[in-house]
Each structure stands twice: as C-alpha cells, then as structure tokens.
Amino acid sequence: MEIFRAEKICVVEDNSTRTCRVCGKKMKLVRAVVDAESGGITHMFECACGKRLWDD
C-alpha cells in the first residue's frame, strides 16, 4: 500500500498578490500541492521575514 508519494508534475507561476500579515511585503508562492483523490490544491506562501501561510 502506498501511503505517501510526492512527484513534481509542473511549475506554477507565482501571480499571487498575497501580502505578509507581519511585515506587509509580498509573499512568494513556494509550493502547490494537489490532493490526487479530491483534486484540491493547497498553496504554501513564504515571506522574506520567515512567515508562512497555507491556503487551500
């Protein structure tokens, strides 16, 4: 049984306008994860100050 499998299937362009709640700078998209069963996408953003945000 295969529990976890990670495979890079594409590169996602960062066109987000998210800003950091701590310092106010633009956050960078660092990951986009697709749930194979539901088709849902979770985005992970990171700021230069170290703050991270998950959005799904």
PDB file with SEQRES, HELIX, SHEET and CRYST1 records, atoms N, CA, C and O in Angstrom:
SEQRES   1 A   56  MET GLU ILE PHE ARG ALA GLU LYS ILE CYS VAL VAL GLU          
SEQRES   2 A   56  ASP ASN SER THR ARG THR CYS ARG VAL CYS GLY LYS LYS          
SEQRES   3 A   56  MET LYS LEU VAL ARG ALA VAL VAL ASP ALA GLU SER GLY          
SEQRES   4 A   56  GLY ILE THR HIS MET PHE GLU CYS ALA CYS GLY LYS ARG          
SEQRES   5 A   56  LEU TRP ASP ASP                                              
SHEET    1 AA1 3 LYS A  28  VAL A  34  0                                        
SHEET    2 AA1 3 ILE A  41  GLU A  46 -1                                        
SHEET    3 AA1 3 ARG A  52  ASP A  55 -1                                        
CRYST1    1.000    1.000    1.000  90.00  90.00  90.00 P 1           1          
ATOM      1  N   MET A   1       0.839  -1.182   0.000  1.00  0.00           N  
ATOM      2  CA  MET A   1       0.000   0.000   0.000  1.00  0.00           C  
ATOM      3  C   MET A   1       0.883   1.243   0.000  1.00  0.00           C  
ATOM      4  O   MET A   1       1.844   1.339   0.763  1.00  0.00           O  
ATOM      5  N   GLU A   2       0.546   2.174  -0.852  1.00  0.00           N  
ATOM      6  CA  GLU A   2       1.315   3.406  -0.985  1.00  0.00           C  
ATOM      7  C   GLU A   2       0.639   4.515  -0.185  1.00  0.00           C  
ATOM      8  O   GLU A   2      -0.457   4.954  -0.535  1.00  0.00           O  
ATOM      9  N   ILE A   3       1.285   4.969   0.888  1.00  0.00           N  
ATOM     10  CA  ILE A   3       0.680   5.983   1.750  1.00  0.00           C  
ATOM     11  C   ILE A   3       0.983   7.389   1.241  1.00  0.00           C  
ATOM     12  O   ILE A   3       0.074   8.200   1.066  1.00  0.00           O  
ATOM     13  N   PHE A   4       2.257   7.674   1.004  1.00  0.00           N  
ATOM     14  CA  PHE A   4       2.662   8.996   0.540  1.00  0.00           C  
ATOM     15  C   PHE A   4       3.501   8.875  -0.720  1.00  0.00           C  
ATOM     16  O   PHE A   4       4.381   8.019  -0.809  1.00  0.00           O  
ATOM     17  N   ARG A   5       3.230   9.721  -1.678  1.00  0.00           N  
ATOM     18  CA  ARG A   5       4.050   9.776  -2.885  1.00  0.00           C  
ATOM     19  C   ARG A   5       4.089  11.224  -3.341  1.00  0.00           C  
ATOM     20  O   ARG A   5       3.049  11.842  -3.568  1.00  0.00           O  
ATOM     21  N   ALA A   6       5.274  11.749  -3.471  1.00  0.00           N  
ATOM     22  CA  ALA A   6       5.429  13.123  -3.930  1.00  0.00           C  
ATOM     23  C   ALA A   6       6.099  13.098  -5.296  1.00  0.00           C  
ATOM     24  O   ALA A   6       7.121  12.439  -5.490  1.00  0.00           O  
ATOM     25  N   GLU A   7       5.518  13.811  -6.223  1.00  0.00           N  
ATOM     26  CA  GLU A   7       6.031  13.832  -7.578  1.00  0.00           C  
ATOM     27  C   GLU A   7       5.829  15.233  -8.140  1.00  0.00           C  
ATOM     28  O   GLU A   7       4.718  15.764  -8.105  1.00  0.00           O  
ATOM     29  N   LYS A   8       6.886  15.828  -8.654  1.00  0.00           N  
ATOM     30  CA  LYS A   8       6.780  17.152  -9.263  1.00  0.00           C  
ATOM     31  C   LYS A   8       6.209  16.980 -10.665  1.00  0.00           C  
ATOM     32  O   LYS A   8       6.792  16.292 -11.504  1.00  0.00           O  
ATOM     33  N   ILE A   9       5.063  17.611 -10.911  1.00  0.00           N  
ATOM     34  CA  ILE A   9       4.417  17.438 -12.203  1.00  0.00           C  
ATOM     35  C   ILE A   9       4.396  18.711 -13.038  1.00  0.00           C  
ATOM     36  O   ILE A   9       4.155  18.652 -14.243  1.00  0.00           O  
ATOM     37  N   CYS A  10       4.648  19.871 -12.413  1.00  0.00           N  
ATOM     38  CA  CYS A  10       4.675  21.109 -13.181  1.00  0.00           C  
ATOM     39  C   CYS A  10       5.280  22.233 -12.348  1.00  0.00           C  
ATOM     40  O   CYS A  10       5.534  22.070 -11.155  1.00  0.00           O  
ATOM     41  N   VAL A  11       5.500  23.345 -12.976  1.00  0.00           N  
ATOM     42  CA  VAL A  11       5.957  24.560 -12.307  1.00  0.00           C  
ATOM     43  C   VAL A  11       4.801  25.549 -12.343  1.00  0.00           C  
ATOM     44  O   VAL A  11       4.226  25.808 -13.400  1.00  0.00           O  
ATOM     45  N   VAL A  12       4.465  26.100 -11.177  1.00  0.00           N  
ATOM     46  CA  VAL A  12       3.339  27.020 -11.068  1.00  0.00           C  
ATOM     47  C   VAL A  12       3.865  28.454 -11.025  1.00  0.00           C  
ATOM     48  O   VAL A  12       4.724  28.780 -10.206  1.00  0.00           O  
ATOM     49  N   GLU A  13       3.355  29.292 -11.895  1.00  0.00           N  
ATOM     50  CA  GLU A  13       3.759  30.691 -11.935  1.00  0.00           C  
ATOM     51  C   GLU A  13       3.192  31.424 -10.721  1.00  0.00           C  
ATOM     52  O   GLU A  13       2.017  31.273 -10.385  1.00  0.00           O  
ATOM     53  N   ASP A  14       4.036  32.216 -10.072  1.00  0.00           N  
ATOM     54  CA  ASP A  14       3.612  32.972  -8.893  1.00  0.00           C  
ATOM     55  C   ASP A  14       2.994  34.295  -9.337  1.00  0.00           C  
ATOM     56  O   ASP A  14       3.708  35.256  -9.623  1.00  0.00           O  
ATOM     57  N   ASN A  15       1.678  34.339  -9.393  1.00  0.00           N  
ATOM     58  CA  ASN A  15       0.987  35.580  -9.735  1.00  0.00           C  
ATOM     59  C   ASN A  15       0.105  36.026  -8.575  1.00  0.00           C  
ATOM     60  O   ASN A  15      -0.911  36.693  -8.769  1.00  0.00           O  
ATOM     61  N   SER A  16       0.512  35.647  -7.370  1.00  0.00           N  
ATOM     62  CA  SER A  16      -0.240  35.958  -6.170  1.00  0.00           C  
ATOM     63  C   SER A  16      -0.038  37.420  -5.762  1.00  0.00           C  
ATOM     64  O   SER A  16       1.001  38.023  -6.032  1.00  0.00           O  
ATOM     65  N   THR A  17      -1.036  37.956  -5.121  1.00  0.00           N  
ATOM     66  CA  THR A  17      -0.939  39.311  -4.571  1.00  0.00           C  
ATOM     67  C   THR A  17      -0.959  39.268  -3.054  1.00  0.00           C  
ATOM     68  O   THR A  17      -1.201  40.287  -2.407  1.00  0.00           O  
ATOM     69  N   ARG A  18      -0.708  38.104  -2.482  1.00  0.00           N  
ATOM     70  CA  ARG A  18      -0.721  37.952  -1.026  1.00  0.00           C  
ATOM     71  C   ARG A  18       0.359  38.808  -0.382  1.00  0.00           C  
ATOM     72  O   ARG A  18       1.486  38.884  -0.871  1.00  0.00           O  
ATOM     73  N   THR A  19       0.001  39.443   0.710  1.00  0.00           N  
ATOM     74  CA  THR A  19       0.973  40.225   1.475  1.00  0.00           C  
ATOM     75  C   THR A  19       1.085  39.634   2.877  1.00  0.00           C  
ATOM     76  O   THR A  19       0.136  39.049   3.398  1.00  0.00           O  
ATOM     77  N   CYS A  20       2.239  39.795   3.462  1.00  0.00           N  
ATOM     78  CA  CYS A  20       2.537  39.256   4.783  1.00  0.00           C  
ATOM     79  C   CYS A  20       1.783  40.050   5.854  1.00  0.00           C  
ATOM     80  O   CYS A  20       1.738  41.280   5.810  1.00  0.00           O  
ATOM     81  N   ARG A  21       1.203  39.344   6.798  1.00  0.00           N  
ATOM     82  CA  ARG A  21       0.488  39.988   7.904  1.00  0.00           C  
ATOM     83  C   ARG A  21       1.441  40.573   8.930  1.00  0.00           C  
ATOM     84  O   ARG A  21       1.045  41.418   9.732  1.00  0.00           O  
ATOM     85  N   VAL A  22       2.702  40.129   8.916  1.00  0.00           N  
ATOM     86  CA  VAL A  22       3.681  40.594   9.894  1.00  0.00           C  
ATOM     87  C   VAL A  22       4.396  41.855   9.408  1.00  0.00           C  
ATOM     88  O   VAL A  22       4.455  42.856  10.123  1.00  0.00           O  
ATOM     89  N   CYS A  23       4.946  41.801   8.171  1.00  0.00           N  
ATOM     90  CA  CYS A  23       5.760  42.930   7.700  1.00  0.00           C  
ATOM     91  C   CYS A  23       5.144  43.690   6.532  1.00  0.00           C  
ATOM     92  O   CYS A  23       5.600  44.785   6.205  1.00  0.00           O  
ATOM     93  N   GLY A  24       4.111  43.126   5.895  1.00  0.00           N  
ATOM     94  CA  GLY A  24       3.429  43.821   4.805  1.00  0.00           C  
ATOM     95  C   GLY A  24       4.031  43.639   3.419  1.00  0.00           C  
ATOM     96  O   GLY A  24       3.506  44.183   2.447  1.00  0.00           O  
ATOM     97  N   LYS A  25       5.129  42.880   3.307  1.00  0.00           N  
ATOM     98  CA  LYS A  25       5.755  42.650   1.999  1.00  0.00           C  
ATOM     99  C   LYS A  25       5.015  41.548   1.248  1.00  0.00           C  
ATOM    100  O   LYS A  25       4.228  40.804   1.833  1.00  0.00           O  
ATOM    101  N   LYS A  26       5.283  41.453  -0.072  1.00  0.00           N  
ATOM    102  CA  LYS A  26       4.653  40.432  -0.914  1.00  0.00           C  
ATOM    103  C   LYS A  26       5.196  39.058  -0.555  1.00  0.00           C  
ATOM    104  O   LYS A  26       6.405  38.879  -0.403  1.00  0.00           O  
ATOM    105  N   MET A  27       4.294  38.082  -0.419  1.00  0.00           N  
ATOM    106  CA  MET A  27       4.690  36.708  -0.127  1.00  0.00           C  
ATOM    107  C   MET A  27       4.931  35.956  -1.429  1.00  0.00           C  
ATOM    108  O   MET A  27       4.295  36.234  -2.445  1.00  0.00           O  
ATOM    109  N   LYS A  28       5.858  35.000  -1.387  1.00  0.00           N  
ATOM    110  CA  LYS A  28       6.237  34.218  -2.559  1.00  0.00           C  
ATOM    111  C   LYS A  28       5.594  32.830  -2.472  1.00  0.00           C  
ATOM    112  O   LYS A  28       5.606  32.199  -1.415  1.00  0.00           O  
ATOM    113  N   LEU A  29       5.037  32.365  -3.582  1.00  0.00           N  
ATOM    114  CA  LEU A  29       4.493  31.012  -3.657  1.00  0.00           C  
ATOM    115  C   LEU A  29       5.663  30.035  -3.706  1.00  0.00           C  
ATOM    116  O   LEU A  29       6.475  30.085  -4.630  1.00  0.00           O  
ATOM    117  N   VAL A  30       5.753  29.135  -2.703  1.00  0.00           N  
ATOM    118  CA  VAL A  30       6.867  28.189  -2.665  1.00  0.00           C  
ATOM    119  C   VAL A  30       6.435  26.755  -2.943  1.00  0.00           C  
ATOM    120  O   VAL A  30       7.268  25.935  -3.330  1.00  0.00           O  
ATOM    121  N   ARG A  31       5.149  26.426  -2.757  1.00  0.00           N  
ATOM    122  CA  ARG A  31       4.654  25.081  -3.040  1.00  0.00           C  
ATOM    123  C   ARG A  31       3.195  25.145  -3.466  1.00  0.00           C  
ATOM    124  O   ARG A  31       2.442  26.008  -3.016  1.00  0.00           O  
ATOM    125  N   ALA A  32       2.808  24.225  -4.334  1.00  0.00           N  
ATOM    126  CA  ALA A  32       1.412  23.990  -4.681  1.00  0.00           C  
ATOM    127  C   ALA A  32       1.245  22.476  -4.681  1.00  0.00           C  
ATOM    128  O   ALA A  32       1.855  21.783  -5.496  1.00  0.00           O  
ATOM    129  N   VAL A  33       0.421  21.961  -3.773  1.00  0.00           N  
ATOM    130  CA  VAL A  33       0.258  20.524  -3.593  1.00  0.00           C  
ATOM    131  C   VAL A  33      -1.155  20.131  -4.018  1.00  0.00           C  
ATOM    132  O   VAL A  33      -2.130  20.743  -3.582  1.00  0.00           O  
ATOM    133  N   VAL A  34      -1.265  19.104  -4.872  1.00  0.00           N  
ATOM    134  CA  VAL A  34      -2.554  18.625  -5.351  1.00  0.00           C  
ATOM    135  C   VAL A  34      -2.904  17.323  -4.646  1.00  0.00           C  
ATOM    136  O   VAL A  34      -2.098  16.393  -4.611  1.00  0.00           O  
ATOM    137  N   ASP A  35      -4.107  17.255  -4.084  1.00  0.00           N  
ATOM    138  CA  ASP A  35      -4.621  16.030  -3.495  1.00  0.00           C  
ATOM    139  C   ASP A  35      -5.194  15.184  -4.632  1.00  0.00           C  
ATOM    140  O   ASP A  35      -6.186  15.566  -5.252  1.00  0.00           O  
ATOM    141  N   ALA A  36      -4.580  14.053  -4.900  1.00  0.00           N  
ATOM    142  CA  ALA A  36      -4.974  13.215  -6.041  1.00  0.00           C  
ATOM    143  C   ALA A  36      -6.404  12.693  -5.920  1.00  0.00           C  
ATOM    144  O   ALA A  36      -7.079  12.508  -6.933  1.00  0.00           O  
ATOM    145  N   GLU A  37      -6.868  12.455  -4.714  1.00  0.00           N  
ATOM    146  CA  GLU A  37      -8.209  11.908  -4.527  1.00  0.00           C  
ATOM    147  C   GLU A  37      -9.303  12.954  -4.717  1.00  0.00           C  
ATOM    148  O   GLU A  37     -10.292  12.701  -5.406  1.00  0.00           O  
ATOM    149  N   SER A  38      -9.131  14.121  -4.112  1.00  0.00           N  
ATOM    150  CA  SER A  38     -10.180  15.146  -4.162  1.00  0.00           C  
ATOM    151  C   SER A  38      -9.961  16.175  -5.268  1.00  0.00           C  
ATOM    152  O   SER A  38     -10.900  16.854  -5.684  1.00  0.00           O  
ATOM    153  N   GLY A  39      -8.720  16.289  -5.744  1.00  0.00           N  
ATOM    154  CA  GLY A  39      -8.400  17.309  -6.740  1.00  0.00           C  
ATOM    155  C   GLY A  39      -8.169  18.682  -6.132  1.00  0.00           C  
ATOM    156  O   GLY A  39      -7.940  19.652  -6.854  1.00  0.00           O  
ATOM    157  N   GLY A  40      -8.227  18.768  -4.813  1.00  0.00           N  
ATOM    158  CA  GLY A  40      -8.000  20.044  -4.120  1.00  0.00           C  
ATOM    159  C   GLY A  40      -6.543  20.471  -4.196  1.00  0.00           C  
ATOM    160  O   GLY A  40      -5.642  19.632  -4.232  1.00  0.00           O  
ATOM    161  N   ILE A  41      -6.318  21.774  -4.222  1.00  0.00           N  
ATOM    162  CA  ILE A  41      -4.963  22.313  -4.311  1.00  0.00           C  
ATOM    163  C   ILE A  41      -4.676  23.138  -3.065  1.00  0.00           C  
ATOM    164  O   ILE A  41      -5.478  23.989  -2.680  1.00  0.00           O  
ATOM    165  N   THR A  42      -3.528  22.886  -2.432  1.00  0.00           N  
ATOM    166  CA  THR A  42      -3.077  23.657  -1.282  1.00  0.00           C  
ATOM    167  C   THR A  42      -1.851  24.451  -1.708  1.00  0.00           C  
ATOM    168  O   THR A  42      -0.905  23.893  -2.264  1.00  0.00           O  
ATOM    169  N   HIS A  43      -1.870  25.759  -1.445  1.00  0.00           N  
ATOM    170  CA  HIS A  43      -0.755  26.643  -1.782  1.00  0.00           C  
ATOM    171  C   HIS A  43      -0.010  27.026  -0.513  1.00  0.00           C  
ATOM    172  O   HIS A  43      -0.631  27.304   0.513  1.00  0.00           O  
ATOM    173  N   MET A  44       1.309  27.041  -0.575  1.00  0.00           N  
ATOM    174  CA  MET A  44       2.122  27.485   0.553  1.00  0.00           C  
ATOM    175  C   MET A  44       2.891  28.720   0.134  1.00  0.00           C  
ATOM    176  O   MET A  44       3.621  28.708  -0.857  1.00  0.00           O  
ATOM    177  N   PHE A  45       2.721  29.787   0.898  1.00  0.00           N  
ATOM    178  CA  PHE A  45       3.399  31.051   0.635  1.00  0.00           C  
ATOM    179  C   PHE A  45       4.407  31.310   1.741  1.00  0.00           C  
ATOM    180  O   PHE A  45       4.209  30.897   2.884  1.00  0.00           O  
ATOM    181  N   GLU A  46       5.496  32.002   1.394  1.00  0.00           N  
ATOM    182  CA  GLU A  46       6.514  32.332   2.381  1.00  0.00           C  
ATOM    183  C   GLU A  46       6.989  33.758   2.151  1.00  0.00           C  
ATOM    184  O   GLU A  46       7.121  34.212   1.014  1.00  0.00           O  
ATOM    185  N   CYS A  47       7.242  34.450   3.248  1.00  0.00           N  
ATOM    186  CA  CYS A  47       7.736  35.836   3.191  1.00  0.00           C  
ATOM    187  C   CYS A  47       9.230  35.850   3.532  1.00  0.00           C  
ATOM    188  O   CYS A  47       9.747  34.909   4.134  1.00  0.00           O  
ATOM    189  N   ALA A  48       9.897  36.900   3.150  1.00  0.00           N  
ATOM    190  CA  ALA A  48      11.319  37.055   3.461  1.00  0.00           C  
ATOM    191  C   ALA A  48      11.552  37.115   4.971  1.00  0.00           C  
ATOM    192  O   ALA A  48      12.633  36.767   5.445  1.00  0.00           O  
ATOM    193  N   CYS A  49      10.539  37.558   5.729  1.00  0.00           N  
ATOM    194  CA  CYS A  49      10.670  37.645   7.194  1.00  0.00           C  
ATOM    195  C   CYS A  49      10.516  36.279   7.861  1.00  0.00           C  
ATOM    196  O   CYS A  49      10.728  36.156   9.067  1.00  0.00           O  
ATOM    197  N   GLY A  50      10.145  35.239   7.084  1.00  0.00           N  
ATOM    198  CA  GLY A  50      10.026  33.890   7.622  1.00  0.00           C  
ATOM    199  C   GLY A  50       8.602  33.427   7.869  1.00  0.00           C  
ATOM    200  O   GLY A  50       8.382  32.245   8.133  1.00  0.00           O  
ATOM    201  N   LYS A  51       7.634  34.320   7.790  1.00  0.00           N  
ATOM    202  CA  LYS A  51       6.229  33.958   7.999  1.00  0.00           C  
ATOM    203  C   LYS A  51       5.758  33.068   6.861  1.00  0.00           C  
ATOM    204  O   LYS A  51       6.052  33.342   5.697  1.00  0.00           O  
ATOM    205  N   ARG A  52       5.016  31.986   7.191  1.00  0.00           N  
ATOM    206  CA  ARG A  52       4.460  31.080   6.185  1.00  0.00           C  
ATOM    207  C   ARG A  52       2.951  31.051   6.309  1.00  0.00           C  
ATOM    208  O   ARG A  52       2.396  31.230   7.392  1.00  0.00           O  
ATOM    209  N   LEU A  53       2.296  30.821   5.176  1.00  0.00           N  
ATOM    210  CA  LEU A  53       0.847  30.792   5.126  1.00  0.00           C  
ATOM    211  C   LEU A  53       0.412  29.669   4.205  1.00  0.00           C  
ATOM    212  O   LEU A  53       0.898  29.558   3.079  1.00  0.00           O  
ATOM    213  N   TRP A  54      -0.512  28.828   4.686  1.00  0.00           N  
ATOM    214  CA  TRP A  54      -1.090  27.769   3.875  1.00  0.00           C  
ATOM    215  C   TRP A  54      -2.472  28.194   3.449  1.00  0.00           C  
ATOM    216  O   TRP A  54      -3.257  28.676   4.266  1.00  0.00           O  
ATOM    217  N   ASP A  55      -2.773  28.023   2.195  1.00  0.00           N  
ATOM    218  CA  ASP A  55      -4.071  28.401   1.656  1.00  0.00           C  
ATOM    219  C   ASP A  55      -4.595  27.251   0.822  1.00  0.00           C  
ATOM    220  O   ASP A  55      -3.924  26.797  -0.105  1.00  0.00           O  
ATOM    221  N   ASP A  56      -5.806  26.770   1.147  1.00  0.00           N  
ATOM    222  CA  ASP A  56      -6.356  25.679   0.339  1.00  0.00           C  
ATOM    223  C   ASP A  56      -7.776  25.967  -0.049  1.00  0.00           C  
ATOM    224  O   ASP A  56      -8.405  25.159  -0.732  1.00  0.00           O  
TER     225      ASP A  56                                                      
END                                                                             
